[in-house]
Amino acid sequence: FPAVARDLAVVVDEDVAWARIEAAARSVPCDFRESLVFFDLYRGKQAGAGKKSLAFSIRFRHPDRTLTGEEVDAVMARTIAALERDCGATVRR
């Protein structure tokens, strides 16, 4: 069945490690998350003083059926909430 990939970039304090972000994202229960892969780090004016932006891709695939956009959107919303709560993250737009 086809996979669905979503990219997410978050801005966090400079001292927040990738491992903490990854742990928060993985703490969200999901039976169809296939992978979570870091791909970019940005430090600069747009991130803000004392901040950095980390981007990662989450890949979803269900073994028995095609996923709906609503299913993936719901997991992404819970993931963002966990990142906000556990890491003080804000989504970079």
C-alpha distances in whole Angstrom, upper triangle without the diagonal:
4,7,10,13,16,20,23,26,29,33,34,38,39,39,36,34,30,30,31,28,25,27,27,23,22,24,22,21,17,15,11,13,12,15,18,20,24,25,28,31,34,37,40,41,38,37,41,43,42,39,36,32,29,26,22,19,16,13,10,7,7,7,7,6,6,8,12,14,17,15,14,18,19,18,20,23,23,23,25,28,28,28,31,33,32,33,35,32,32,29,30,30
4,7,10,13,17,20,23,26,30,32,35,36,37,33,32,28,28,29,26,24,26,26,22,21,24,22,20,17,15,12,13,12,14,17,18,21,22,25,28,31,34,36,38,35,34,38,40,40,36,33,29,26,23,20,16,14,10,9,7,8,9,10,9,6,8,11,12,15,14,13,16,18,17,18,21,22,21,23,26,26,27,29,31,31,31,33,30,29,26,27,26
4,7,10,13,16,20,23,26,28,32,32,33,30,28,24,24,25,23,20,22,22,18,18,21,19,18,14,13,10,10,9,11,13,15,18,18,21,25,27,31,33,35,32,31,34,37,36,32,29,26,23,19,16,12,10,7,6,5,8,10,12,10,8,8,11,11,14,13,11,14,16,14,15,18,19,18,20,23,23,23,26,28,27,27,29,26,26,23,24,24
4,7,10,13,17,20,23,26,29,30,31,28,26,23,23,24,21,19,21,20,16,17,19,17,17,14,14,10,9,10,11,12,14,16,17,20,23,25,28,30,32,29,28,31,34,33,29,27,23,20,17,14,10,8,6,5,6,10,12,14,12,9,8,9,9,12,11,8,11,13,12,12,15,17,15,17,20,20,20,23,25,25,25,26,23,23,20,20,20
4,7,10,14,16,20,22,26,27,28,24,23,19,20,21,18,16,19,18,15,15,18,16,17,14,15,12,10,10,9,10,11,13,13,16,19,21,25,27,28,25,24,28,30,30,26,23,19,17,13,10,7,6,4,6,9,12,15,17,16,13,11,12,11,14,13,9,11,14,12,11,14,16,14,15,19,19,18,21,23,23,22,24,21,20,17,17,17
4,7,10,13,17,19,23,24,25,22,21,18,19,19,16,15,17,16,13,14,17,15,17,14,16,13,11,12,11,10,11,12,12,14,17,19,22,24,25,22,21,24,27,27,23,20,16,14,11,8,6,5,6,8,12,15,18,20,18,15,13,13,11,13,12,9,9,12,11,8,12,14,12,12,16,16,15,18,20,20,20,21,17,16,13,14,14
4,7,10,14,16,20,21,22,19,18,15,17,18,14,13,17,16,12,15,17,16,18,17,19,16,13,14,12,10,9,10,9,11,13,15,18,20,22,18,17,21,24,23,20,17,13,11,7,6,4,6,9,11,15,18,21,24,22,19,17,17,14,16,16,12,12,15,13,10,13,15,12,12,16,16,14,16,19,19,18,19,15,14,11,11,11
4,7,10,13,16,18,19,16,16,13,15,15,11,12,15,13,11,14,16,15,18,17,19,17,14,15,13,10,10,10,10,10,12,13,16,18,19,16,15,18,21,20,16,14,10,8,6,6,6,8,11,14,17,20,23,26,24,22,19,19,16,17,17,13,12,14,12,9,11,13,10,9,13,13,11,13,16,16,14,15,11,10,7,8,9
4,7,10,13,14,16,14,14,12,15,14,11,12,15,14,12,15,18,17,20,20,23,21,18,19,16,13,12,10,10,8,9,10,12,14,16,13,11,14,17,17,13,10,6,5,4,6,9,11,15,17,21,24,27,29,28,26,23,22,19,20,20,17,15,17,16,12,13,15,12,10,14,14,11,12,16,16,13,13,10,9,6,5,8
4,6,10,12,14,11,12,11,14,13,9,12,14,12,11,15,17,16,20,20,23,22,19,20,18,14,14,11,12,11,10,10,12,14,15,12,9,12,15,14,10,8,5,6,6,9,12,13,17,19,23,26,29,31,30,28,25,24,21,22,21,18,17,18,16,13,13,14,11,9,12,12,8,9,13,13,10,10,6,5,4,5,9
4,7,9,11,10,12,11,15,13,11,14,16,14,14,18,19,19,23,23,27,26,23,24,21,17,16,14,14,12,10,9,10,11,12,10,7,9,11,10,7,6,4,7,9,12,15,17,21,23,27,30,33,35,34,32,28,28,25,25,25,22,20,21,19,16,16,17,14,12,14,14,10,10,13,13,10,9,6,5,6,6,10
4,6,8,6,9,10,13,11,9,13,14,13,14,17,18,19,23,24,27,27,23,25,22,18,17,14,16,13,11,11,10,12,14,12,9,10,11,9,6,6,6,8,11,13,17,18,22,24,28,31,34,36,35,33,30,30,27,27,26,24,22,22,20,18,18,18,15,12,14,13,9,9,12,11,7,6,5,7,9,10,13
4,5,6,9,11,14,12,11,15,16,15,17,20,20,21,25,27,30,30,26,28,25,21,20,17,18,16,13,12,11,12,14,13,10,9,9,6,4,6,9,11,14,17,20,22,25,28,31,34,37,40,39,37,34,34,31,31,30,27,26,26,24,21,21,21,18,16,17,16,12,12,13,12,8,8,8,10,13,13,17
4,6,8,10,13,12,12,15,17,17,18,21,22,23,27,28,31,31,27,28,25,21,20,16,17,14,11,11,9,11,13,14,10,10,9,5,5,6,9,10,14,17,20,22,26,29,32,35,38,41,40,38,35,35,33,33,32,29,28,28,26,23,24,23,20,18,20,18,15,15,17,15,11,11,11,13,15,15,18
4,6,10,11,10,11,14,15,15,17,20,20,22,26,28,31,31,27,28,25,21,20,17,18,16,13,14,12,15,17,17,14,14,12,8,8,9,12,12,16,18,21,23,27,29,32,35,37,40,40,39,36,36,34,34,32,30,29,29,26,24,24,23,20,19,20,18,15,15,16,13,10,11,12,15,17,17,21
4,7,8,7,8,11,12,12,14,16,17,19,22,24,27,27,23,24,21,18,17,14,16,15,12,13,13,16,18,17,14,14,14,11,9,9,10,10,13,15,18,19,23,25,29,31,34,37,37,35,32,33,30,30,29,26,25,25,22,20,21,20,17,16,16,14,11,12,13,10,7,9,9,13,15,16,19
4,5,5,7,9,10,11,13,15,16,18,21,23,25,25,22,22,19,15,14,12,14,13,11,13,14,17,20,19,16,17,17,13,12,10,11,10,13,13,17,18,21,24,27,30,32,35,35,34,31,32,30,30,28,25,25,25,22,20,21,20,17,16,18,15,12,14,15,12,9,12,12,15,16,17,21
4,5,5,6,8,10,11,12,14,16,19,20,22,22,18,19,15,12,11,8,11,11,10,13,14,17,20,19,16,18,18,16,13,11,10,8,10,10,13,14,18,20,24,26,28,32,32,30,28,29,27,27,26,22,23,23,20,18,19,18,15,15,17,14,11,14,15,12,10,13,12,14,15,16,19
4,5,5,6,9,10,10,12,15,18,19,21,21,17,18,15,12,11,10,13,14,13,16,18,21,24,23,19,21,22,18,16,14,14,11,13,12,15,15,18,20,23,25,27,31,31,30,28,29,27,28,25,23,23,23,20,18,20,18,15,16,17,14,12,15,15,12,11,14,14,17,17,19,22
4,5,5,6,9,10,10,13,16,18,21,21,18,19,16,13,14,12,16,16,15,17,18,21,23,22,19,20,20,17,15,14,14,12,14,13,16,16,19,21,24,26,28,31,31,31,28,29,27,27,25,22,22,21,18,17,18,16,13,14,14,11,9,12,12,8,7,11,11,14,16,18,21
4,5,5,6,9,10,12,15,16,19,19,16,17,14,11,11,10,13,13,13,15,16,19,22,20,16,18,19,17,14,12,11,9,10,10,12,13,16,18,21,24,26,29,29,28,25,26,24,24,22,19,19,19,16,14,15,14,10,10,12,9,7,10,11,8,7,10,9,12,12,14,18
4,5,5,6,8,11,13,14,17,16,13,14,11,8,9,9,12,13,14,17,19,22,24,22,19,22,23,20,17,15,14,11,11,9,11,11,14,15,19,21,23,26,26,25,23,24,22,23,20,18,18,18,15,13,15,14,10,12,13,11,9,13,13,11,10,13,12,15,15,16,19
4,5,5,6,9,12,13,16,17,14,15,13,10,12,12,16,17,17,20,22,25,27,25,22,24,25,22,19,18,17,14,14,13,14,13,16,17,20,22,24,27,27,26,24,25,24,23,21,19,19,18,15,15,16,13,11,12,13,10,9,13,12,9,10,14,13,16,17,19,22
4,6,5,7,11,13,16,17,14,16,14,11,13,13,17,18,18,20,21,24,26,24,21,22,23,21,18,17,16,14,14,13,14,13,16,17,20,22,24,27,27,26,23,24,22,21,19,17,17,16,13,12,13,10,8,9,9,6,6,9,9,6,8,11,10,13,14,17,20
4,5,6,9,10,13,14,11,13,11,8,11,12,15,16,17,19,21,24,26,23,20,23,24,22,19,17,15,13,12,10,11,9,12,13,16,18,21,24,23,22,19,20,19,18,16,14,14,13,10,9,11,9,5,8,9,7,6,10,11,9,10,13,11,13,13,16,18
4,5,7,8,11,12,9,11,10,8,11,13,16,18,19,22,24,27,29,27,24,26,28,25,22,20,18,15,15,12,12,10,12,12,15,17,19,22,22,22,19,20,19,19,16,14,15,14,11,11,13,11,8,11,12,9,10,14,14,12,13,16,15,17,17,19,22
4,6,9,12,13,11,14,13,12,15,16,20,21,22,24,26,29,31,28,25,27,29,26,23,22,20,18,18,16,16,13,15,15,18,18,21,23,24,23,20,21,21,20,17,16,16,14,11,12,13,10,8,11,11,8,10,13,12,10,12,15,15,17,18,21,23
4,6,10,11,10,13,13,12,15,17,20,22,23,25,27,30,31,28,26,28,29,27,24,23,21,18,18,15,15,12,14,13,16,16,19,21,21,20,17,18,17,16,13,12,13,11,8,9,10,7,6,10,9,7,10,13,12,11,14,16,15,17,17,20,22
4,7,9,9,12,13,13,17,19,22,24,26,28,30,33,35,32,29,31,33,31,28,26,24,22,21,18,17,14,14,13,14,14,16,18,18,19,16,17,17,16,12,12,14,11,8,11,12,9,9,13,13,11,14,16,16,15,17,20,19,21,20,23,25
4,6,6,9,11,12,16,18,21,24,26,28,31,33,35,32,30,32,34,32,29,27,25,22,20,17,15,11,11,9,10,10,13,15,15,15,12,14,14,14,10,10,12,10,7,10,12,10,10,14,14,13,15,18,18,18,20,22,20,22,20,23,24
4,6,9,11,13,17,20,23,26,28,31,33,36,38,35,33,35,37,36,32,30,27,24,22,19,17,13,12,9,9,8,10,11,13,13,12,14,15,15,11,11,14,13,10,13,16,14,14,17,18,17,19,22,22,21,23,25,24,25,24,26,27
4,6,9,12,15,18,21,24,26,29,32,35,36,33,31,34,37,35,32,29,26,23,20,17,14,11,9,5,5,5,8,10,10,11,9,12,13,13,10,9,13,12,10,12,15,14,14,17,19,18,19,22,23,22,23,26,24,24,23,25,25
4,6,8,11,15,17,20,22,25,28,31,33,30,28,31,33,31,28,25,23,19,17,13,11,7,6,4,6,8,11,13,14,13,11,13,14,14,11,9,12,12,9,11,14,13,11,15,17,15,16,20,20,20,20,23,21,22,20,22,23
4,7,10,14,16,19,22,25,28,31,34,31,29,32,34,32,29,26,23,20,17,13,11,8,5,5,6,8,10,13,14,14,12,15,16,17,14,12,15,16,13,14,17,16,14,17,20,18,19,22,23,22,22,25,23,24,22,23,24
4,6,10,13,16,18,22,25,28,30,28,26,29,31,29,26,23,20,16,14,10,8,6,5,7,9,12,14,17,18,17,15,18,17,19,16,13,16,17,13,13,17,16,14,16,19,17,17,20,22,20,20,23,20,22,20,21,22
4,7,10,13,15,18,21,24,27,24,22,25,27,25,22,19,16,13,11,7,6,4,6,9,12,15,17,20,20,19,17,19,18,19,17,14,16,16,13,12,15,15,12,14,17,15,14,17,19,17,17,19,17,18,16,18,19
4,6,10,12,16,19,22,25,23,21,24,26,24,21,17,15,11,9,5,5,7,9,12,15,18,20,23,23,22,20,22,20,22,20,17,18,19,16,15,18,18,14,16,19,17,15,19,21,19,17,20,17,18,17,17,19
4,6,9,12,15,18,21,19,17,20,22,20,17,14,11,8,6,4,6,9,12,15,18,22,24,27,27,25,23,24,22,24,22,19,20,21,18,16,19,19,15,15,19,17,14,18,20,18,16,18,15,17,15,15,17
4,7,10,14,17,20,18,16,20,22,21,17,14,11,8,6,5,7,11,13,17,20,23,25,29,28,26,24,25,23,25,24,20,21,23,20,18,20,21,17,17,21,20,17,20,22,21,18,20,17,17,16,15,16
4,7,10,13,16,14,13,16,18,17,14,10,8,6,5,7,10,13,16,20,23,26,29,32,31,29,27,27,25,26,26,22,22,24,22,19,21,22,18,17,21,20,17,19,22,20,17,19,16,16,14,12,15
4,7,10,13,12,10,13,15,14,11,7,6,5,6,9,13,16,19,22,26,29,32,35,34,32,29,30,27,29,28,24,24,26,23,20,22,23,19,18,21,20,16,18,21,19,16,17,14,15,14,12,15
4,6,10,9,7,10,12,12,9,6,5,6,8,12,15,19,22,25,29,32,35,37,36,34,31,32,29,30,30,26,25,27,25,22,23,24,21,19,22,21,18,18,22,20,17,17,14,14,13,11,13
4,7,8,6,8,9,9,7,5,6,9,12,15,19,22,25,28,32,35,38,41,40,37,35,35,32,33,32,29,28,29,27,24,25,26,23,21,23,23,19,19,22,21,17,17,15,15,15,13,15
4,6,6,7,8,9,8,7,9,12,14,18,21,24,28,31,34,38,41,43,42,39,37,36,33,34,34,31,29,31,30,26,27,28,25,22,25,25,21,21,24,23,19,18,16,16,16,13,15
4,6,5,7,10,9,10,11,14,16,20,23,26,30,33,36,39,42,45,43,41,38,37,34,34,35,32,30,32,30,27,27,29,26,23,25,26,22,21,24,24,21,19,17,16,16,13,15
4,5,9,11,9,9,9,13,14,18,21,24,27,30,33,36,39,42,40,37,34,34,30,31,32,28,26,28,27,24,24,25,23,20,22,23,20,19,22,23,19,17,15,13,13,10,11
4,7,8,6,5,6,10,12,16,19,22,25,28,32,35,38,40,39,36,33,33,29,30,30,27,25,26,25,22,22,23,21,18,20,20,17,16,19,19,15,14,12,10,11,8,11
4,6,5,7,9,13,16,19,23,25,29,31,35,38,41,43,42,40,36,36,32,33,33,30,28,29,28,24,24,25,23,20,21,22,18,17,20,20,16,14,13,12,13,11,14
4,5,8,11,15,18,21,25,27,31,34,37,40,43,46,45,42,39,39,36,36,36,33,31,32,30,27,27,27,25,22,23,23,20,19,21,21,17,15,15,14,16,15,17
4,7,11,14,17,20,24,26,30,32,36,39,42,45,44,42,38,38,35,35,35,32,30,31,29,26,26,26,23,21,22,21,18,17,19,18,14,13,13,14,16,15,18
4,7,10,13,17,20,22,26,29,33,35,38,41,40,38,35,34,31,32,31,28,27,27,26,23,22,23,20,18,19,19,15,14,17,16,12,11,10,11,13,12,15
4,7,10,13,17,20,23,26,30,33,36,38,37,35,32,32,29,30,29,26,25,26,24,21,21,22,19,17,19,18,14,15,17,16,12,12,10,11,12,10,14
4,7,10,14,16,20,23,26,30,32,35,34,32,29,29,26,26,26,23,22,23,21,18,19,19,16,14,17,17,13,14,17,16,12,12,9,9,9,7,11
4,7,10,13,17,20,23,26,29,32,31,29,26,27,24,25,24,21,20,21,19,16,17,18,14,13,16,15,12,14,16,15,12,13,10,11,10,9,12
4,7,10,13,17,20,24,26,29,28,26,23,23,21,22,21,18,17,19,17,14,16,17,14,13,16,16,12,15,18,17,14,15,12,12,10,9,11
4,7,10,13,17,20,23,26,25,23,20,21,19,20,19,16,16,18,15,12,15,16,12,12,16,15,13,15,18,17,15,17,13,14,12,12,14
4,6,10,13,17,19,22,21,19,17,18,16,18,17,13,14,16,13,11,14,15,12,13,17,16,14,17,20,19,18,19,16,16,13,14,15
4,7,10,13,16,19,18,16,14,15,14,15,14,10,12,13,10,9,13,13,10,12,15,15,14,17,19,18,18,20,17,17,15,16,17
4,7,10,13,16,15,13,12,13,13,15,13,10,12,14,11,11,15,15,13,15,18,18,17,20,22,21,21,23,20,21,18,19,20
4,7,10,12,12,10,8,11,11,12,10,8,11,12,10,10,14,14,13,16,18,18,18,21,23,22,23,25,22,22,20,21,22
4,6,9,8,8,7,10,12,14,11,10,13,14,12,14,17,17,16,19,21,21,22,25,26,26,26,28,26,26,23,25,25
4,6,6,6,6,10,12,14,11,11,14,15,13,15,18,18,18,21,23,22,24,26,27,27,28,30,28,28,26,28,28
4,6,8,10,13,16,17,14,14,18,18,17,19,22,22,21,24,26,25,27,30,30,30,31,33,31,32,29,31,31
4,7,9,13,16,17,14,15,19,19,18,21,23,23,23,26,28,27,29,32,32,32,33,35,33,34,31,33,33
4,6,9,13,14,12,13,17,17,17,19,22,22,22,25,27,27,28,31,32,32,33,35,32,32,30,31,31
4,7,10,12,10,11,14,15,15,17,20,20,21,23,25,25,27,29,30,31,32,33,30,30,27,29,28
4,7,8,7,7,10,12,12,13,16,17,17,19,21,22,23,25,27,27,28,30,27,27,24,25,25
4,5,5,7,9,10,11,13,14,16,17,19,20,22,23,25,26,27,28,29,27,26,23,24,23
4,5,5,6,9,10,10,12,14,15,16,18,20,21,22,24,25,26,26,24,22,19,21,20
4,5,5,6,9,10,10,12,14,15,16,18,20,21,22,24,25,25,23,22,19,21,20
4,5,5,7,9,10,11,13,15,16,17,19,20,21,23,24,25,23,22,20,22,22
4,5,5,6,9,10,10,12,14,15,16,18,20,21,22,23,20,19,17,19,19
4,6,5,6,9,10,10,12,14,15,16,18,20,20,21,18,17,15,17,16
4,5,5,6,9,10,11,12,14,15,17,18,20,20,18,17,16,19,19
4,5,5,6,9,10,10,12,14,15,16,17,19,17,17,15,18,18
4,5,5,6,9,10,10,12,14,15,16,16,14,13,11,14,15
4,5,5,6,9,10,11,12,14,15,15,13,12,11,14,15
4,5,5,6,9,10,10,12,14,14,13,13,13,16,17
4,5,5,6,9,10,10,11,13,11,12,11,14,16
4,5,5,6,9,10,10,10,8,8,8,11,13
4,5,5,6,8,10,10,9,9,10,14,16
4,5,5,6,8,9,9,11,12,15,18
4,5,5,5,7,6,8,9,12,15
4,6,6,5,4,6,8,12,15
4,6,6,8,10,12,16,18
4,6,8,11,13,17,20
4,5,9,12,14,17
4,7,10,13,16
4,7,9,12
4,6,9
4,6
4
